Amino acid sequence: MITEIPLDKTPNQAVSFSLESDNYDLILETRLGNLFATVKKKTGNIWYTIASAAI
């Protein structure tokens, strides 16, 4: 499944989703003029960063 995330003029955005009963956050943010994407996974009450990259 492909989901489109519309980009606002707001520099930082986040979307939450579930995949096979696991919770994830996808965070898009601008830093120093570059766009970065970070994926975090929730296990119990703790969020873990599982990927982060400039795009």
PLY file of the C-alpha trace (Angstrom):
ply
format ascii 1.0
element vertex 55
property float x
property float y
property float z
element edge 54
property int vertex1
property int vertex2
end_header
0.00 0.00 0.00
1.27 3.48 -0.87
0.07 6.44 1.17
0.62 10.01 0.05
1.49 12.55 2.74
0.58 16.04 1.55
3.28 18.56 2.46
2.12 21.76 4.13
4.02 24.99 4.39
4.70 23.92 7.98
8.37 22.87 8.12
7.89 19.89 10.48
5.18 17.25 10.10
4.42 13.84 11.57
2.05 11.01 10.73
1.32 7.93 12.86
0.34 4.53 11.50
0.06 0.87 12.50
1.58 -2.04 10.62
0.92 -5.60 11.80
-0.22 -4.24 15.21
3.00 -2.23 15.71
2.81 1.57 16.04
5.07 3.82 13.96
5.65 7.55 13.51
7.00 9.09 10.31
8.45 12.55 10.92
9.40 14.96 8.13
11.44 17.97 9.20
13.68 20.61 7.71
17.09 21.31 9.20
19.68 23.65 7.70
17.71 23.79 4.44
17.54 19.99 4.01
14.55 17.67 4.35
14.94 14.74 6.76
12.70 11.72 7.33
12.71 9.76 10.58
10.78 6.57 11.36
10.13 5.66 14.99
8.60 2.45 16.34
6.78 2.14 19.64
7.50 -0.94 21.75
5.63 -0.90 25.03
5.87 2.69 26.25
9.22 3.40 24.56
9.76 4.93 21.10
12.83 3.73 19.15
14.28 5.49 16.10
14.64 2.79 13.44
15.62 4.95 10.45
16.64 8.54 9.78
17.89 9.99 6.50
18.17 13.16 4.45
15.89 13.03 1.42
0 1
1 2
2 3
3 4
4 5
5 6
6 7
7 8
8 9
9 10
10 11
11 12
12 13
13 14
14 15
15 16
16 17
17 18
18 19
19 20
20 21
21 22
22 23
23 24
24 25
25 26
26 27
27 28
28 29
29 30
30 31
31 32
32 33
33 34
34 35
35 36
36 37
37 38
38 39
39 40
40 41
41 42
42 43
43 44
44 45
45 46
46 47
47 48
48 49
49 50
50 51
51 52
52 53
53 54
